[in-house]
Amino acid sequence: RPQSTQYGTCSLRKMSVMEALELLDQLVDESDPDVDFPNSYHAYQTAEGIRRAHPDKDWFHLVGLLHDLGKVLALFGEPQ
């Protein structure tokens, strides 16, 4: 079953961005298994780093915050 068919309607589960960020903290990221801090910190650190480097690009700050949210799918059986 194609991913767009399964997830395209966004009807399996609804959550806020903050809920998704909190869910990321339950994930052990295969690309960084030895990290000792929650995954949400990475999102905040990325957004803050972009904000410092590009204070005039608020859309870019948001992209930094959201860039790993798709990883929550691993908590629902999708491969990382």
DRENPA-3360 file (N, C-alpha, C; in nm, 2 decimals, always signed):
BEGIN
1 = RPQSTQYG = +0.08/-0.12/+0.00/+0.00/+0.00/+0.00/+0.09/+0.12/+0.00 ~ +0.07/+0.21/-0.10/+0.16/+0.33/-0.10/+0.14/+0.42/+0.02 ~ +0.25/+0.48/+0.06/+0.25/+0.57/+0.17/+0.15/+0.68/+0.16 ~ +0.14/+0.74/+0.04/+0.04/+0.85/+0.02/-0.10/+0.80/+0.04 ~ -0.13/+0.68/+0.01/-0.26/+0.62/+0.04/-0.28/+0.60/+0.19 ~ -0.18/+0.55/+0.26/-0.19/+0.52/+0.40/-0.19/+0.65/+0.48 ~ -0.11/+0.75/+0.45/-0.09/+0.87/+0.54/-0.15/+0.99/+0.47 ~ -0.18/+0.99/+0.35/-0.22/+1.12/+0.28/-0.34/+1.19/+0.33;
9 = TCSLRKMS = -0.43/+1.11/+0.39/-0.55/+1.17/+0.44/-0.53/+1.23/+0.59 ~ -0.42/+1.20/+0.65/-0.39/+1.24/+0.78/-0.50/+1.21/+0.88 ~ -0.56/+1.09/+0.86/-0.67/+1.05/+0.94/-0.64/+0.94/+1.05 ~ -0.51/+0.89/+1.05/-0.48/+0.78/+1.14/-0.47/+0.83/+1.28 ~ -0.41/+0.95/+1.30/-0.39/+1.01/+1.43/-0.37/+1.16/+1.41 ~ -0.44/+1.24/+1.49/-0.42/+1.38/+1.49/-0.35/+1.42/+1.62 ~ -0.25/+1.51/+1.60/-0.18/+1.56/+1.72/-0.12/+1.70/+1.68 ~ -0.10/+1.78/+1.78/-0.04/+1.91/+1.76/+0.11/+1.89/+1.74;
17 = VMEALELL = +0.17/+2.00/+1.69/+0.32/+1.99/+1.67/+0.39/+1.97/+1.80 ~ +0.34/+2.03/+1.91/+0.41/+2.01/+2.04/+0.39/+1.86/+2.08 ~ +0.28/+1.80/+2.06/+0.26/+1.66/+2.09/+0.36/+1.57/+2.01 ~ +0.37/+1.60/+1.88/+0.47/+1.53/+1.79/+0.61/+1.55/+1.84 ~ +0.65/+1.67/+1.88/+0.78/+1.69/+1.94/+0.80/+1.61/+2.07 ~ +0.70/+1.60/+2.15/+0.71/+1.52/+2.27/+0.72/+1.37/+2.24 ~ +0.65/+1.33/+2.14/+0.66/+1.19/+2.09/+0.80/+1.15/+2.05 ~ +0.87/+1.25/+1.98/+1.01/+1.22/+1.93/+1.10/+1.18/+2.05;
25 = DQLVDESD = +1.07/+1.23/+2.17/+1.15/+1.20/+2.29/+1.14/+1.05/+2.32 ~ +1.04/+0.98/+2.27/+1.03/+0.83/+2.30/+1.11/+0.75/+2.20 ~ +1.16/+0.82/+2.10/+1.23/+0.75/+1.99/+1.38/+0.74/+2.01 ~ +1.44/+0.62/+1.99/+1.58/+0.61/+1.99/+1.62/+0.62/+1.84 ~ +1.68/+0.73/+1.80/+1.71/+0.76/+1.66/+1.83/+0.67/+1.62 ~ +1.81/+0.58/+1.51/+1.91/+0.49/+1.47/+2.03/+0.57/+1.42 ~ +2.02/+0.69/+1.37/+2.13/+0.77/+1.32/+2.21/+0.83/+1.44 ~ +2.16/+0.83/+1.56/+2.22/+0.89/+1.67/+2.19/+0.82/+1.80;
33 = PDVDFPNS = +2.22/+0.69/+1.81/+2.17/+0.61/+1.93/+2.23/+0.65/+2.06 ~ +2.35/+0.71/+2.06/+2.42/+0.74/+2.18/+2.39/+0.88/+2.24 ~ +2.30/+0.95/+2.19/+2.27/+1.08/+2.24/+2.20/+1.07/+2.37 ~ +2.24/+1.15/+2.47/+2.19/+1.15/+2.60/+2.08/+1.25/+2.63 ~ +2.03/+1.32/+2.53/+1.93/+1.42/+2.56/+1.81/+1.39/+2.46 ~ +1.69/+1.43/+2.50/+1.57/+1.40/+2.42/+1.58/+1.46/+2.28 ~ +1.52/+1.39/+2.18/+1.52/+1.43/+2.04/+1.46/+1.57/+2.02 ~ +1.36/+1.61/+2.10/+1.30/+1.74/+2.09/+1.41/+1.85/+2.10;
41 = YHAYQTAE = +1.51/+1.83/+2.19/+1.61/+1.93/+2.21/+1.68/+1.96/+2.08 ~ +1.70/+1.85/+2.00/+1.77/+1.87/+1.87/+1.69/+1.97/+1.78 ~ +1.55/+1.95/+1.78/+1.47/+2.04/+1.71/+1.48/+2.18/+1.75 ~ +1.48/+2.20/+1.89/+1.49/+2.34/+1.94/+1.63/+2.40/+1.91 ~ +1.73/+2.32/+1.93/+1.87/+2.36/+1.90/+1.88/+2.40/+1.75 ~ +1.82/+2.33/+1.66/+1.83/+2.36/+1.52/+1.76/+2.49/+1.49 ~ +1.64/+2.50/+1.54/+1.56/+2.62/+1.52/+1.63/+2.74/+1.58 ~ +1.69/+2.73/+1.70/+1.76/+2.84/+1.76/+1.89/+2.88/+1.68;
49 = GIRRAHPD = +1.96/+2.78/+1.64/+2.08/+2.81/+1.56/+2.05/+2.88/+1.43 ~ +1.94/+2.84/+1.36/+1.89/+2.91/+1.24/+1.85/+3.05/+1.27 ~ +1.78/+3.07/+1.39/+1.73/+3.20/+1.42/+1.85/+3.30/+1.44 ~ +1.96/+3.24/+1.51/+2.08/+3.33/+1.53/+2.14/+3.36/+1.40 ~ +2.15/+3.26/+1.31/+2.22/+3.29/+1.18/+2.14/+3.37/+1.08 ~ +2.01/+3.35/+1.09/+1.92/+3.41/+0.99/+1.80/+3.48/+1.07 ~ +1.82/+3.58/+1.15/+1.71/+3.64/+1.23/+1.59/+3.69/+1.15 ~ +1.61/+3.72/+1.02/+1.51/+3.78/+0.94/+1.42/+3.68/+0.87;
57 = KDWFHLVG = +1.45/+3.55/+0.88/+1.38/+3.44/+0.81/+1.30/+3.35/+0.90 ~ +1.19/+3.41/+0.95/+1.11/+3.33/+1.05/+1.06/+3.20/+0.99 ~ +1.03/+3.19/+0.87/+0.99/+3.06/+0.81/+1.10/+2.96/+0.82 ~ +1.23/+3.00/+0.81/+1.34/+2.91/+0.82/+1.35/+2.86/+0.97 ~ +1.32/+2.94/+1.07/+1.32/+2.90/+1.21/+1.22/+2.78/+1.23 ~ +1.11/+2.80/+1.17/+1.00/+2.70/+1.18/+1.05/+2.57/+1.11 ~ +1.11/+2.58/+0.99/+1.16/+2.46/+0.92/+1.26/+2.38/+1.01 ~ +1.34/+2.46/+1.08/+1.44/+2.40/+1.17/+1.37/+2.32/+1.28;
65 = LLHDLGKV = +1.26/+2.38/+1.33/+1.19/+2.31/+1.44/+1.12/+2.18/+1.39 ~ +1.07/+2.19/+1.27/+0.99/+2.08/+1.22/+1.06/+1.97/+1.14 ~ +1.19/+1.99/+1.11/+1.26/+1.91/+1.02/+1.26/+1.76/+1.05 ~ +1.25/+1.72/+1.17/+1.26/+1.57/+1.20/+1.12/+1.52/+1.25 ~ +1.01/+1.59/+1.24/+0.89/+1.54/+1.29/+0.84/+1.41/+1.22 ~ +0.88/+1.39/+1.10/+0.84/+1.27/+1.03/+0.89/+1.14/+1.10 ~ +1.00/+1.16/+1.18/+1.05/+1.04/+1.25/+0.95/+0.98/+1.35 ~ +0.85/+1.05/+1.38/+0.75/+0.99/+1.48/+0.68/+0.87/+1.41;
73 = LALFGEPQ = +0.68/+0.86/+1.28/+0.63/+0.74/+1.21/+0.70/+0.61/+1.25 ~ +0.82/+0.62/+1.29/+0.89/+0.50/+1.34/+0.82/+0.45/+1.47 ~ +0.76/+0.53/+1.54/+0.69/+0.48/+1.66/+0.56/+0.41/+1.63 ~ +0.52/+0.42/+1.50/+0.40/+0.35/+1.45/+0.43/+0.24/+1.35 ~ +0.55/+0.19/+1.36/+0.59/+0.08/+1.27/+0.66/+0.10/+1.14 ~ +0.68/+0.23/+1.11/+0.75/+0.26/+0.99/+0.91/+0.25/+1.01 ~ +0.98/+0.21/+0.91/+1.13/+0.20/+0.93/+1.18/+0.35/+0.94 ~ +1.30/+0.35/+1.01/+1.37/+0.48/+1.02/+1.43/+0.51/+0.89;
% end
